[in-house]
């Protein structure tokens, strides 16, 4: 679960809110370069942005994003020192002000899983290239 | 939010917005809730691309109206 594919893995580190624009640009550019259609790359970028924002709201250490392609998919890990994320939640009601971030992540990606690794808490996102 | 407090009708034109995350959705929802408390209205419209998709998956997309439209609740 924690080992990565032997292919080329691109990474970026973030520690401040002001790093998020670079994280978004990195994810979008790399995902498109690896063959993800731009509209789908926007959704992956959104998902990573939600997770990285979550990191910066709940931890002091920042995090890392690792992105690669394997088996016809874009795979993207967001790694931080935050608590284990839980998925499978319902989207909050339209009137609710909070709690959408992780629900959005799950809805816009084809597959999402969270697990603990030696480097921290990993949320692994997958979007099919086809 | 300052605009919602200051004016009876606030129009948020999303046509040129290219990125929206849950923080932005939060801001729109909060403004939408605040406006009626002040006898005001918040009109949000013209979202396209990923912005429209984010509003849709967030469950607030039905508050969007097509071009030339506007939502008055």
N, CA and C atoms of all chains as a GROMACS GRO file, in nm:
protein
  609
    1UNK      N    1   0.082  -0.120   0.000
    1UNK     CA    2   0.000   0.000   0.000
    1UNK      C    3   0.086   0.125   0.000
    2UNK      N    4   0.195   0.121   0.074
    2UNK     CA    5   0.271   0.244   0.088
    2UNK      C    6   0.379   0.258  -0.017
    3UNK      N    7   0.417   0.149  -0.085
    3UNK     CA    8   0.523   0.164  -0.184
    3UNK      C    9   0.470   0.231  -0.310
    4UNK      N   10   0.555   0.307  -0.372
    4UNK     CA   11   0.513   0.378  -0.492
    4UNK      C   12   0.562   0.303  -0.614
    5UNK      N   13   0.499   0.337  -0.726
    5UNK     CA   14   0.538   0.274  -0.851
    5UNK      C   15   0.681   0.317  -0.885
    6UNK      N   16   0.753   0.235  -0.961
    6UNK     CA   17   0.891   0.268  -0.995
    6UNK      C   18   0.902   0.381  -1.097
    7UNK      N   19   0.790   0.425  -1.153
    7UNK     CA   20   0.794   0.532  -1.252
    7UNK      C   21   0.838   0.664  -1.191
    8UNK      N   22   0.839   0.765  -1.276
    8UNK     CA   23   0.888   0.895  -1.235
    8UNK      C   24   0.787   0.962  -1.140
    9UNK      N   25   0.832   0.993  -1.021
    9UNK     CA   26   0.746   1.058  -0.923
    9UNK      C   27   0.789   1.204  -0.910
   10UNK      N   28   0.696   1.294  -0.929
   10UNK     CA   29   0.724   1.437  -0.914
   10UNK      C   30   0.666   1.482  -0.779
   11UNK      N   31   0.737   1.571  -0.713
   11UNK     CA   32   0.694   1.609  -0.579
   11UNK      C   33   0.705   1.759  -0.556
   12UNK      N   34   0.625   1.808  -0.463
   12UNK     CA   35   0.634   1.946  -0.420
   12UNK      C   36   0.602   1.950  -0.270
   13UNK      N   37   0.668   2.042  -0.201
   13UNK     CA   38   0.650   2.058  -0.057
   13UNK      C   39   0.573   2.186  -0.031
   14UNK      N   40   0.486   2.186   0.070
   14UNK     CA   41   0.416   2.309   0.107
   14UNK      C   42   0.420   2.325   0.258
   15UNK      N   43   0.439   2.449   0.300
   15UNK     CA   44   0.441   2.476   0.444
   15UNK      C   45   0.356   2.598   0.483
   16UNK      N   46   0.321   2.679   0.383
   16UNK     CA   47   0.247   2.802   0.409
   16UNK      C   48   0.128   2.812   0.314
   17UNK      N   49   0.029   2.890   0.354
   17UNK     CA   50  -0.086   2.913   0.266
   17UNK      C   51  -0.039   2.972   0.133
   18UNK      N   52   0.063   3.054   0.141
   18UNK     CA   53   0.114   3.116   0.018
   18UNK      C   54   0.180   3.016  -0.076
   19UNK      N   55   0.202   2.893  -0.030
   19UNK     CA   56   0.256   2.788  -0.118
   19UNK      C   57   0.147   2.720  -0.201
   20UNK      N   58   0.021   2.743  -0.165
   20UNK     CA   59  -0.086   2.665  -0.229
   20UNK      C   60  -0.101   2.695  -0.377
   21UNK      N   61  -0.075   2.819  -0.416
   21UNK     CA   62  -0.085   2.851  -0.559
   21UNK      C   63   0.017   2.769  -0.638
   22UNK      N   64   0.137   2.755  -0.584
   22UNK     CA   65   0.240   2.675  -0.651
   22UNK      C   66   0.201   2.527  -0.653
   23UNK      N   67   0.139   2.481  -0.546
   23UNK     CA   68   0.094   2.342  -0.541
   23UNK      C   69  -0.012   2.319  -0.650
   24UNK      N   70  -0.106   2.410  -0.662
   24UNK     CA   71  -0.210   2.395  -0.764
   24UNK      C   72  -0.149   2.396  -0.905
   25UNK      N   73  -0.056   2.488  -0.928
   25UNK     CA   74   0.007   2.496  -1.060
   25UNK      C   75   0.085   2.368  -1.090
   26UNK      N   76   0.153   2.316  -0.989
   26UNK     CA   77   0.231   2.193  -1.005
   26UNK      C   78   0.140   2.075  -1.040
   27UNK      N   79   0.034   2.058  -0.965
   27UNK     CA   80  -0.056   1.943  -0.988
   27UNK      C   81  -0.119   1.952  -1.126
   28UNK      N   82  -0.166   2.071  -1.161
   28UNK     CA   83  -0.232   2.087  -1.290
   28UNK      C   84  -0.135   2.059  -1.404
   29UNK      N   85  -0.017   2.120  -1.399
   29UNK     CA   86   0.080   2.104  -1.507
   29UNK      C   87   0.127   1.959  -1.520
   30UNK      N   88   0.157   1.896  -1.407
   30UNK     CA   89   0.208   1.758  -1.413
   30UNK      C   90   0.099   1.660  -1.458
   31UNK      N   91  -0.021   1.680  -1.409
   31UNK     CA   92  -0.128   1.587  -1.446
   31UNK      C   93  -0.159   1.597  -1.595
   32UNK      N   94  -0.161   1.720  -1.647
   32UNK     CA   95  -0.186   1.737  -1.790
   32UNK      C   96  -0.071   1.679  -1.872
   33UNK      N   97   0.051   1.701  -1.825
   33UNK     CA   98   0.168   1.646  -1.896
   33UNK      C   99   0.164   1.494  -1.900
   34UNK      N  100   0.105   1.434  -1.798
   34UNK     CA  101   0.096   1.287  -1.792
   34UNK      C  102  -0.027   1.234  -1.866
   35UNK      N  103  -0.107   1.325  -1.922
   35UNK     CA  104  -0.216   1.280  -2.009
   35UNK      C  105  -0.356   1.298  -1.954
   36UNK      N  106  -0.369   1.359  -1.837
   36UNK     CA  107  -0.503   1.382  -1.783
   36UNK      C  108  -0.567   1.501  -1.856
   37UNK      N  109  -0.690   1.486  -1.906
   37UNK     CA  110  -0.755   1.600  -1.973
   37UNK      C  111  -0.764   1.720  -1.877
   38UNK      N  112  -0.752   1.842  -1.930
   38UNK     CA  113  -0.750   1.961  -1.844
   38UNK      C  114  -0.869   1.971  -1.748
   39UNK      N  115  -0.987   1.934  -1.791
   39UNK     CA  116  -1.103   1.945  -1.702
   39UNK      C  117  -1.089   1.851  -1.582
   40UNK      N  118  -1.029   1.733  -1.608
   40UNK     CA  119  -1.008   1.637  -1.499
   40UNK      C  120  -0.891   1.683  -1.412
   41UNK      N  121  -0.792   1.745  -1.475
   41UNK     CA  122  -0.679   1.799  -1.398
   41UNK      C  123  -0.726   1.907  -1.301
   42UNK      N  124  -0.826   1.986  -1.343
   42UNK     CA  125  -0.885   2.086  -1.253
   42UNK      C  126  -0.942   2.020  -1.128
   43UNK      N  127  -1.005   1.905  -1.146
   43UNK     CA  128  -1.067   1.837  -1.032
   43UNK      C  129  -0.962   1.778  -0.939
   44UNK      N  130  -0.856   1.722  -0.997
   44UNK     CA  131  -0.746   1.672  -0.914
   44UNK      C  132  -0.683   1.788  -0.837
   45UNK      N  133  -0.664   1.900  -0.905
   45UNK     CA  134  -0.606   2.018  -0.842
   45UNK      C  135  -0.692   2.064  -0.726
   46UNK      N  136  -0.822   2.063  -0.747
   46UNK     CA  137  -0.916   2.100  -0.641
   46UNK      C  138  -0.900   2.006  -0.521
   47UNK      N  139  -0.894   1.876  -0.549
   47UNK     CA  140  -0.884   1.778  -0.441
   47UNK      C  141  -0.756   1.799  -0.360
   48UNK      N  142  -0.645   1.818  -0.430
   48UNK     CA  143  -0.517   1.838  -0.361
   48UNK      C  144  -0.521   1.968  -0.282
   49UNK      N  145  -0.582   2.071  -0.340
   49UNK     CA  146  -0.593   2.200  -0.271
   49UNK      C  147  -0.673   2.185  -0.140
   50UNK      N  148  -0.779   2.105  -0.147
   50UNK     CA  149  -0.860   2.084  -0.025
   50UNK      C  150  -0.777   2.014   0.083
   51UNK      N  151  -0.703   1.912   0.041
   51UNK     CA  152  -0.624   1.836   0.138
   51UNK      C  153  -0.509   1.919   0.195
   52UNK      N  154  -0.444   1.994   0.108
   52UNK     CA  155  -0.331   2.076   0.154
   52UNK      C  156  -0.380   2.189   0.245
   53UNK      N  157  -0.495   2.245   0.213
   53UNK     CA  158  -0.555   2.347   0.301
   53UNK      C  159  -0.584   2.286   0.437
   54UNK      N  160  -0.637   2.165   0.434
   54UNK     CA  161  -0.666   2.091   0.557
   54UNK      C  162  -0.539   2.073   0.641
   55UNK      N  163  -0.429   2.035   0.574
   55UNK     CA  164  -0.301   2.022   0.643
   55UNK      C  165  -0.265   2.150   0.716
   56UNK      N  166  -0.275   2.262   0.644
   56UNK     CA  167  -0.228   2.388   0.699
   56UNK      C  168  -0.320   2.440   0.809
   57UNK      N  169  -0.445   2.394   0.807
   57UNK     CA  170  -0.538   2.433   0.914
   57UNK      C  171  -0.515   2.353   1.041
   58UNK      N  172  -0.463   2.231   1.025
   58UNK     CA  173  -0.460   2.142   1.141
   58UNK      C  174  -0.321   2.100   1.187
   59UNK      N  175  -0.218   2.136   1.112
   59UNK     CA  176  -0.083   2.099   1.155
   59UNK      C  177   0.011   2.219   1.141
   60UNK      N  178   0.126   2.206   1.201
   60UNK     CA  179   0.228   2.311   1.191
   60UNK      C  180   0.334   2.277   1.087
   61UNK      N  181   0.336   2.150   1.043
   61UNK     CA  182   0.452   2.103   0.966
   61UNK      C  183   0.439   2.114   0.814
   62UNK      N  184   0.322   2.142   0.764
   62UNK     CA  185   0.306   2.141   0.619
   62UNK      C  186   0.298   2.000   0.567
   63UNK      N  187   0.324   1.982   0.439
   63UNK     CA  188   0.311   1.849   0.381
   63UNK      C  189   0.379   1.840   0.246
   64UNK      N  190   0.360   1.725   0.183
   64UNK     CA  191   0.418   1.702   0.050
   64UNK      C  192   0.311   1.643  -0.042
   65UNK      N  193   0.329   1.671  -0.170
   65UNK     CA  194   0.244   1.612  -0.273
   65UNK      C  195   0.336   1.534  -0.367
   66UNK      N  196   0.300   1.410  -0.394
   66UNK     CA  197   0.374   1.325  -0.488
   66UNK      C  198   0.277   1.281  -0.596
   67UNK      N  199   0.322   1.290  -0.720
   67UNK     CA  200   0.231   1.261  -0.831
   67UNK      C  201   0.301   1.175  -0.936
   68UNK      N  202   0.232   1.075  -0.984
   68UNK     CA  203   0.287   0.990  -1.089
   68UNK      C  204   0.174   0.921  -1.165
   69UNK      N  205   0.213   0.854  -1.272
   69UNK     CA  206   0.114   0.779  -1.350
   69UNK      C  207   0.146   0.631  -1.337
   70UNK      N  208   0.043   0.550  -1.324
   70UNK     CA  209   0.062   0.405  -1.323
   70UNK      C  210  -0.069   0.338  -1.367
   71UNK      N  211  -0.055   0.235  -1.446
   71UNK     CA  212  -0.170   0.154  -1.486
   71UNK      C  213  -0.287   0.236  -1.537
   72UNK      N  214  -0.259   0.333  -1.623
   72UNK     CA  215  -0.365   0.412  -1.683
   72UNK      C  216  -0.432   0.509  -1.588
   73UNK      N  217  -0.365   0.541  -1.479
   73UNK     CA  218  -0.421   0.634  -1.382
   73UNK      C  219  -0.317   0.738  -1.341
   74UNK      N  220  -0.366   0.855  -1.304
   74UNK     CA  221  -0.284   0.950  -1.230
   74UNK      C  222  -0.301   0.918  -1.082
   75UNK      N  223  -0.190   0.903  -1.015
   75UNK     CA  224  -0.195   0.877  -0.871
   75UNK      C  225  -0.128   0.994  -0.801
   76UNK      N  226  -0.191   1.043  -0.696
   76UNK     CA  227  -0.138   1.160  -0.626
   76UNK      C  228  -0.150   1.137  -0.476
   77UNK      N  229  -0.037   1.143  -0.408
   77UNK     CA  230  -0.036   1.130  -0.262
   77UNK      C  231  -0.022   1.268  -0.198
   78UNK      N  232  -0.104   1.295  -0.101
   78UNK     CA  233  -0.087   1.414  -0.018
   78UNK      C  234  -0.050   1.362   0.121
   79UNK      N  235   0.069   1.399   0.166
   79UNK     CA  236   0.125   1.342   0.289
   79UNK      C  237   0.144   1.453   0.391
   80UNK      N  238   0.093   1.432   0.512
   80UNK     CA  239   0.115   1.532   0.617
   80UNK      C  240   0.123   1.464   0.753
   81UNK      N  241   0.136   1.544   0.857
   81UNK     CA  242   0.145   1.491   0.993
   81UNK      C  243   0.011   1.506   1.066
   82UNK      N  244  -0.092   1.526   0.989
   82UNK     CA  245  -0.225   1.544   1.046
   82UNK      C  246  -0.290   1.410   1.081
   83UNK      N  247  -0.408   1.415   1.140
   83UNK     CA  248  -0.479   1.293   1.179
   83UNK      C  249  -0.523   1.213   1.057
   84UNK      N  250  -0.552   1.087   1.080
   84UNK     CA  251  -0.605   1.003   0.972
   84UNK      C  252  -0.738   1.062   0.922
   85UNK      N  253  -0.747   1.075   0.791
   85UNK     CA  254  -0.871   1.128   0.735
   85UNK      C  255  -0.970   1.013   0.717
   86UNK      N  256  -1.096   1.044   0.737
   86UNK     CA  257  -1.199   0.942   0.713
   86UNK      C  258  -1.286   0.988   0.598
   87UNK      N  259  -1.313   0.894   0.510
   87UNK     CA  260  -1.395   0.924   0.393
   87UNK      C  261  -1.527   0.847   0.404
   88UNK      N  262  -1.611   0.868   0.305
   88UNK     CA  263  -1.741   0.803   0.308
   88UNK      C  264  -1.847   0.887   0.376
   89UNK      N  265  -1.815   1.015   0.398
   89UNK     CA  266  -1.915   1.103   0.461
   89UNK      C  267  -2.010   1.159   0.356
   90UNK      N  268  -2.127   1.191   0.402
   90UNK     CA  269  -2.224   1.260   0.317
   90UNK      C  270  -2.183   1.405   0.299
   91UNK      N  271  -2.215   1.460   0.182
   91UNK     CA  272  -2.197   1.604   0.164
   91UNK      C  273  -2.291   1.677   0.260
   92UNK      N  274  -2.238   1.777   0.333
   92UNK     CA  275  -2.328   1.852   0.421
   92UNK      C  276  -2.441   1.918   0.342
   93UNK      N  277  -2.549   1.952   0.412
   93UNK     CA  278  -2.663   2.019   0.347
   93UNK      C  279  -2.618   2.150   0.284
   94UNK      N  280  -2.694   2.193   0.184
   94UNK     CA  281  -2.657   2.314   0.109
   94UNK      C  282  -2.638   2.433   0.202
   95UNK      N  283  -2.714   2.438   0.311
   95UNK     CA  284  -2.707   2.554   0.400
   95UNK      C  285  -2.591   2.544   0.497
   96UNK      N  286  -2.531   2.427   0.508
   96UNK     CA  287  -2.425   2.409   0.607
   96UNK      C  288  -2.298   2.485   0.567
   97UNK      N  289  -2.242   2.560   0.661
   97UNK     CA  290  -2.124   2.637   0.624
   97UNK      C  291  -1.995   2.554   0.620
   98UNK      N  292  -1.990   2.442   0.689
   98UNK     CA  293  -1.862   2.369   0.703
   98UNK      C  294  -1.872   2.224   0.656
   99UNK      N  295  -1.755   2.161   0.647
   99UNK     CA  296  -1.749   2.017   0.633
   99UNK      C  297  -1.754   1.964   0.490
  100UNK      N  298  -1.730   2.052   0.392
  100UNK     CA  299  -1.738   2.005   0.254
  100UNK      C  300  -1.607   1.952   0.198
  101UNK      N  301  -1.495   1.995   0.255
  101UNK     CA  302  -1.365   1.969   0.192
  101UNK      C  303  -1.341   1.823   0.156
  102UNK      N  304  -1.348   1.734   0.256
  102UNK     CA  305  -1.317   1.594   0.230
  102UNK      C  306  -1.425   1.529   0.143
  103UNK      N  307  -1.549   1.574   0.159
  103UNK     CA  308  -1.658   1.519   0.074
  103UNK      C  309  -1.633   1.556  -0.072
  104UNK      N  310  -1.586   1.678  -0.096
  104UNK     CA  311  -1.555   1.719  -0.233
  104UNK      C  312  -1.442   1.634  -0.289
  105UNK      N  313  -1.338   1.612  -0.208
  105UNK     CA  314  -1.224   1.530  -0.253
  105UNK      C  315  -1.274   1.395  -0.302
  106UNK      N  316  -1.360   1.334  -0.224
  106UNK     CA  317  -1.408   1.201  -0.258
  106UNK      C  318  -1.495   1.201  -0.383
  107UNK      N  319  -1.571   1.307  -0.402
  107UNK     CA  320  -1.662   1.311  -0.516
  107UNK      C  321  -1.592   1.339  -0.649
  108UNK      N  322  -1.483   1.414  -0.646
  108UNK     CA  323  -1.421   1.453  -0.773
  108UNK      C  324  -1.312   1.356  -0.818
  109UNK      N  325  -1.271   1.266  -0.731
  109UNK     CA  326  -1.170   1.168  -0.770
  109UNK      C  327  -1.236   1.032  -0.795
  110UNK      N  328  -1.169   0.948  -0.875
  110UNK     CA  329  -1.224   0.816  -0.902
  110UNK      C  330  -1.209   0.724  -0.781
  111UNK      N  331  -1.101   0.744  -0.707
  111UNK     CA  332  -1.076   0.658  -0.591
  111UNK      C  333  -0.994   0.735  -0.489
  112UNK      N  334  -1.030   0.723  -0.363
  112UNK     CA  335  -0.958   0.793  -0.256
  112UNK      C  336  -0.939   0.695  -0.140
  113UNK      N  337  -0.817   0.690  -0.088
  113UNK     CA  338  -0.793   0.608   0.030
  113UNK      C  339  -0.694   0.681   0.120
  114UNK      N  340  -0.710   0.667   0.249
  114UNK     CA  341  -0.616   0.725   0.344
  114UNK      C  342  -0.550   0.613   0.422
  115UNK      N  343  -0.420   0.629   0.446
  115UNK     CA  344  -0.349   0.528   0.525
  115UNK      C  345  -0.229   0.591   0.593
  116UNK      N  346  -0.178   0.523   0.696
  116UNK     CA  347  -0.061   0.572   0.768
  116UNK      C  348   0.064   0.516   0.703
  117UNK      N  349   0.167   0.597   0.693
  117UNK     CA  350   0.295   0.550   0.642
  117UNK      C  351   0.405   0.600   0.734
  118UNK      N  352   0.528   0.558   0.706
  118UNK     CA  353   0.641   0.604   0.788
  118UNK      C  354   0.660   0.754   0.776
  119UNK      N  355   0.605   0.814   0.667
  119UNK     CA  356   0.624   0.957   0.644
  119UNK      C  357   0.508   1.041   0.698
  120UNK      N  358   0.404   0.976   0.740
  120UNK     CA  359   0.290   1.050   0.792
  120UNK      C  360   0.160   0.992   0.741
  121UNK      N  361   0.058   1.074   0.746
  121UNK     CA  362  -0.073   1.033   0.697
  121UNK      C  363  -0.079   1.059   0.547
  122UNK      N  364  -0.115   0.956   0.473
  122UNK     CA  365  -0.121   0.967   0.327
  122UNK      C  366  -0.265   0.962   0.281
  123UNK      N  367  -0.304   1.056   0.197
  123UNK     CA  368  -0.430   1.043   0.123
  123UNK      C  369  -0.391   1.021  -0.022
  124UNK      N  370  -0.428   0.907  -0.076
  124UNK     CA  371  -0.392   0.870  -0.214
  124UNK      C  372  -0.513   0.886  -0.304
  125UNK      N  373  -0.496   0.973  -0.402
  125UNK     CA  374  -0.603   1.003  -0.497
  125UNK      C  375  -0.572   0.936  -0.630
  126UNK      N  376  -0.673   0.885  -0.696
  126UNK     CA  377  -0.656   0.826  -0.829
  126UNK      C  378  -0.761   0.880  -0.924
  127UNK      N  379  -0.714   0.917  -1.043
  127UNK     CA  380  -0.806   0.954  -1.152
  127UNK      C  381  -0.763   0.878  -1.276
  128UNK      N  382  -0.858   0.811  -1.338
  128UNK     CA  383  -0.827   0.736  -1.459
  128UNK      C  384  -0.792   0.829  -1.574
  129UNK      N  385  -0.694   0.787  -1.654
  129UNK     CA  386  -0.652   0.868  -1.768
  129UNK      C  387  -0.747   0.855  -1.885
  130UNK      N  388  -0.820   0.745  -1.891
  130UNK     CA  389  -0.909   0.724  -2.006
  130UNK      C  390  -1.031   0.811  -1.997
  131UNK      N  391  -1.905   3.947   0.225
  131UNK     CA  392  -1.994   3.962   0.340
  131UNK      C  393  -2.017   4.110   0.370
  132UNK      N  394  -1.916   4.191   0.350
  132UNK     CA  395  -1.932   4.335   0.368
  132UNK      C  396  -2.037   4.387   0.271
  133UNK      N  397  -2.032   4.336   0.149
  133UNK     CA  398  -2.129   4.380   0.048
  133UNK      C  399  -2.270   4.340   0.087
  134UNK      N  400  -2.286   4.218   0.139
  134UNK     CA  401  -2.419   4.170   0.178
  134UNK      C  402  -2.474   4.255   0.291
  135UNK      N  403  -2.386   4.301   0.378
  135UNK     CA  404  -2.432   4.384   0.489
  135UNK      C  405  -2.465   4.526   0.443
  136UNK      N  406  -2.402   4.568   0.334
  136UNK     CA  407  -2.414   4.708   0.294
  136UNK      C  408  -2.523   4.734   0.191
  137UNK      N  409  -2.555   4.634   0.109
  137UNK     CA  410  -2.646   4.660  -0.003
  137UNK      C  411  -2.763   4.562   0.002
  138UNK      N  412  -2.881   4.604  -0.043
  138UNK     CA  413  -2.997   4.514  -0.041
  138UNK      C  414  -2.984   4.400  -0.141
  139UNK      N  415  -2.922   4.426  -0.254
  139UNK     CA  416  -2.903   4.320  -0.354
  139UNK      C  417  -2.756   4.312  -0.391
  140UNK      N  418  -2.701   4.191  -0.382
  140UNK     CA  419  -2.561   4.170  -0.418
  140UNK      C  420  -2.556   4.067  -0.530
  141UNK      N  421  -2.486   4.100  -0.637
  141UNK     CA  422  -2.472   4.010  -0.749
  141UNK      C  423  -2.330   3.956  -0.750
  142UNK      N  424  -2.317   3.824  -0.752
  142UNK     CA  425  -2.185   3.762  -0.760
  142UNK      C  426  -2.175   3.696  -0.897
  143UNK      N  427  -2.096   3.755  -0.984
  143UNK     CA  428  -2.080   3.705  -1.120
  143UNK      C  429  -1.957   3.615  -1.123
  144UNK      N  430  -1.979   3.486  -1.146
  144UNK     CA  431  -1.870   3.389  -1.140
  144UNK      C  432  -1.811   3.359  -1.278
  145UNK      N  433  -1.854   3.434  -1.378
  145UNK     CA  434  -1.818   3.400  -1.516
  145UNK      C  435  -1.667   3.389  -1.538
  146UNK      N  436  -1.590   3.474  -1.473
  146UNK     CA  437  -1.445   3.474  -1.497
  146UNK      C  438  -1.368   3.400  -1.388
  147UNK      N  439  -1.442   3.337  -1.299
  147UNK     CA  440  -1.375   3.262  -1.192
  147UNK      C  441  -1.332   3.126  -1.247
  148UNK      N  442  -1.206   3.092  -1.227
  148UNK     CA  443  -1.156   2.966  -1.282
  148UNK      C  444  -1.130   2.861  -1.174
  149UNK      N  445  -1.136   2.900  -1.048
  149UNK     CA  446  -1.110   2.802  -0.941
  149UNK      C  447  -1.196   2.836  -0.820
  150UNK      N  448  -1.259   2.734  -0.764
  150UNK     CA  449  -1.339   2.751  -0.643
  150UNK      C  450  -1.319   2.629  -0.556
  151UNK      N  451  -1.288   2.651  -0.428
  151UNK     CA  452  -1.275   2.537  -0.337
  151UNK      C  453  -1.380   2.548  -0.228
  152UNK      N  454  -1.370   2.459  -0.128
  152UNK     CA  455  -1.474   2.456  -0.025
  152UNK      C  456  -1.477   2.585   0.056
  153UNK      N  457  -1.364   2.655   0.065
  153UNK     CA  458  -1.362   2.783   0.136
  153UNK      C  459  -1.449   2.885   0.062
  154UNK      N  460  -1.440   2.883  -0.071
  154UNK     CA  461  -1.523   2.972  -0.152
  154UNK      C  462  -1.670   2.937  -0.142
  155UNK      N  463  -1.699   2.806  -0.142
  155UNK     CA  464  -1.837   2.762  -0.126
  155UNK      C  465  -1.890   2.809   0.010
  156UNK      N  466  -1.805   2.795   0.111
  156UNK     CA  467  -1.840   2.839   0.246
  156UNK      C  468  -1.877   2.988   0.246
  157UNK      N  469  -1.795   3.068   0.178
  157UNK     CA  470  -1.821   3.213   0.174
  157UNK      C  471  -1.954   3.243   0.106
  158UNK      N  472  -1.981   3.173  -0.004
  158UNK     CA  473  -2.107   3.197  -0.076
  158UNK      C  474  -2.227   3.154   0.008
  159UNK      N  475  -2.213   3.038   0.074
  159UNK     CA  476  -2.324   2.988   0.157
  159UNK      C  477  -2.349   3.084   0.273
  160UNK      N  478  -2.243   3.131   0.335
  160UNK     CA  479  -2.258   3.224   0.448
  160UNK      C  480  -2.324   3.353   0.404
  161UNK      N  481  -2.283   3.405   0.288
  161UNK     CA  482  -2.343   3.528   0.236
  161UNK      C  483  -2.490   3.504   0.202
  162UNK      N  484  -2.516   3.385   0.147
  162UNK     CA  485  -2.653   3.352   0.108
  162UNK      C  486  -2.745   3.345   0.230
  163UNK      N  487  -2.689   3.298   0.342
  163UNK     CA  488  -2.767   3.288   0.465
  163UNK      C  489  -2.784   3.424   0.532
  164UNK      N  490  -2.685   3.509   0.514
  164UNK     CA  491  -2.687   3.639   0.582
  164UNK      C  492  -2.782   3.737   0.514
  165UNK      N  493  -2.786   3.731   0.381
  165UNK     CA  494  -2.864   3.831   0.307
  165UNK      C  495  -3.010   3.841   0.351
  166UNK      N  496  -3.083   3.728   0.362
  166UNK     CA  497  -3.224   3.739   0.400
  166UNK      C  498  -3.242   3.794   0.542
  167UNK      N  499  -3.143   3.771   0.627
  167UNK     CA  500  -3.153   3.823   0.764
  167UNK      C  501  -3.154   3.976   0.763
  168UNK      N  502  -3.104   4.031   0.654
  168UNK     CA  503  -3.099   4.176   0.642
  168UNK      C  504  -3.194   4.222   0.533
  169UNK      N  505  -3.293   4.138   0.506
  169UNK     CA  506  -3.393   4.170   0.404
  169UNK      C  507  -3.328   4.196   0.269
  170UNK      N  508  -3.217   4.128   0.245
  170UNK     CA  509  -3.145   4.148   0.119
  170UNK      C  510  -3.152   4.025   0.032
  171UNK      N  511  -3.087   4.032  -0.082
  171UNK     CA  512  -3.084   3.921  -0.176
  171UNK      C  513  -2.940   3.901  -0.223
  172UNK      N  514  -2.908   3.777  -0.250
  172UNK     CA  515  -2.778   3.746  -0.308
  172UNK      C  516  -2.803   3.671  -0.439
  173UNK      N  517  -2.760   3.727  -0.548
  173UNK     CA  518  -2.774   3.663  -0.678
  173UNK      C  519  -2.637   3.611  -0.721
  174UNK      N  520  -2.630   3.480  -0.743
  174UNK     CA  521  -2.504   3.418  -0.784
  174UNK      C  522  -2.527   3.351  -0.918
  175UNK      N  523  -2.441   3.377  -1.014
  175UNK     CA  524  -2.465   3.314  -1.143
  175UNK      C  525  -2.345   3.311  -1.234
  176UNK      N  526  -2.366   3.250  -1.348
  176UNK     CA  527  -2.269   3.243  -1.456
  176UNK      C  528  -2.146   3.158  -1.426
  177UNK      N  529  -2.161   3.062  -1.337
  177UNK     CA  530  -2.047   2.973  -1.312
  177UNK      C  531  -2.030   2.879  -1.431
  178UNK      N  532  -1.906   2.852  -1.463
  178UNK     CA  533  -1.877   2.757  -1.570
  178UNK      C  534  -1.766   2.664  -1.527
  179UNK      N  535  -1.739   2.563  -1.609
  179UNK     CA  536  -1.626   2.475  -1.588
  179UNK      C  537  -1.622   2.413  -1.449
  180UNK      N  538  -1.502   2.411  -1.391
  180UNK     CA  539  -1.488   2.344  -1.262
  180UNK      C  540  -1.563   2.416  -1.152
  181UNK      N  541  -1.584   2.547  -1.166
  181UNK     CA  542  -1.656   2.623  -1.064
  181UNK      C  543  -1.801   2.572  -1.055
  182UNK      N  544  -1.864   2.554  -1.171
  182UNK     CA  545  -2.000   2.501  -1.173
  182UNK      C  546  -2.002   2.360  -1.116
  183UNK      N  547  -1.898   2.282  -1.147
  183UNK     CA  548  -1.892   2.145  -1.099
  183UNK      C  549  -1.878   2.138  -0.947
  184UNK      N  550  -1.796   2.228  -0.893
  184UNK     CA  551  -1.779   2.232  -0.748
  184UNK      C  552  -1.910   2.268  -0.680
  185UNK      N  553  -1.981   2.366  -0.734
  185UNK     CA  554  -2.110   2.404  -0.677
  185UNK      C  555  -2.208   2.288  -0.685
  186UNK      N  556  -2.202   2.216  -0.796
  186UNK     CA  557  -2.294   2.104  -0.813
  186UNK      C  558  -2.263   1.992  -0.712
  187UNK      N  559  -2.138   1.950  -0.704
  187UNK     CA  560  -2.107   1.839  -0.613
  187UNK      C  561  -2.125   1.881  -0.467
  188UNK      N  562  -2.116   2.011  -0.441
  188UNK     CA  563  -2.134   2.060  -0.304
  188UNK      C  564  -2.281   2.066  -0.265
  189UNK      N  565  -2.368   2.043  -0.363
  189UNK     CA  566  -2.510   2.045  -0.334
  189UNK      C  567  -2.569   2.185  -0.334
  190UNK      N  568  -2.494   2.282  -0.378
  190UNK     CA  569  -2.547   2.419  -0.385
  190UNK      C  570  -2.565   2.464  -0.530
  191UNK      N  571  -2.545   2.371  -0.624
  191UNK     CA  572  -2.554   2.406  -0.765
  191UNK      C  573  -2.692   2.451  -0.807
  192UNK      N  574  -2.794   2.402  -0.736
  192UNK     CA  575  -2.930   2.440  -0.777
  192UNK      C  576  -2.957   2.588  -0.751
  193UNK      N  577  -2.870   2.649  -0.676
  193UNK     CA  578  -2.884   2.793  -0.654
  193UNK      C  579  -2.825   2.872  -0.770
  194UNK      N  580  -2.760   2.798  -0.860
  194UNK     CA  581  -2.705   2.865  -0.977
  194UNK      C  582  -2.811   2.882  -1.084
  195UNK      N  583  -2.802   2.985  -1.159
  195UNK     CA  584  -2.892   3.007  -1.270
  195UNK      C  585  -2.809   3.027  -1.395
  196UNK      N  586  -2.865   2.993  -1.512
  196UNK     CA  587  -2.791   3.016  -1.635
  196UNK      C  588  -2.776   3.164  -1.664
  197UNK      N  589  -2.700   3.192  -1.768
  197UNK     CA  590  -2.681   3.331  -1.808
  197UNK      C  591  -2.816   3.398  -1.828
  198UNK      N  592  -2.821   3.525  -1.797
  198UNK     CA  593  -2.943   3.605  -1.804
  198UNK      C  594  -3.041   3.566  -1.693
  199UNK      N  595  -3.002   3.472  -1.612
  199UNK     CA  596  -3.090   3.434  -1.502
  199UNK      C  597  -3.039   3.494  -1.373
  200UNK      N  598  -3.090   3.447  -1.268
  200UNK     CA  599  -3.045   3.497  -1.140
  200UNK      C  600  -3.129   3.431  -1.036
  201UNK      N  601  -3.074   3.406  -0.923
  201UNK     CA  602  -3.152   3.341  -0.822
  201UNK      C  603  -3.180   3.442  -0.713
  202UNK      N  604  -3.303   3.449  -0.675
  202UNK     CA  605  -3.340   3.557  -0.586
  202UNK      C  606  -3.375   3.509  -0.446
  203UNK      N  607  -3.331   3.390  -0.411
  203UNK     CA  608  -3.356   3.352  -0.272
  203UNK      C  609  -3.227   3.348  -0.194
   0.00000   0.00000   0.00000
